Amino acid sequence: MREDWRADFPGFPCRFLDVMTNALTGSLHHISSENLLNAVCSFCLMNHFPLAPVNQLLQKDIINELLTSGINVGTVVEDSGLELAI
């Protein structure tokens, strides 16, 4: 594959992120808290911070569910390469 593929697809990263954000936003009330956390972490790794999914993740009931579910939120965030500021 050519190194300058971006020249052939102008705006591809933005359109890709927009489509993925719209798909996630449409599914916010149907996905698990853990999947939401993973999705938001993935977007953050791409330097994209979609407002609706981030706001959903920060809801008190979602945070409580993550904290009481037994999953290690810190591990999920560390595995994503992000730093958790508490």
Secondary structure, 3 states (H helix, E strand, C coil): CCCCHHHHCCCHHHHHHHHHHHHHHHCCCCCCHHHHHHHHHHHHHCCCCCHHHHHHHCCHHHHHHHHHCCCCHHHHHHHHCCCCCC
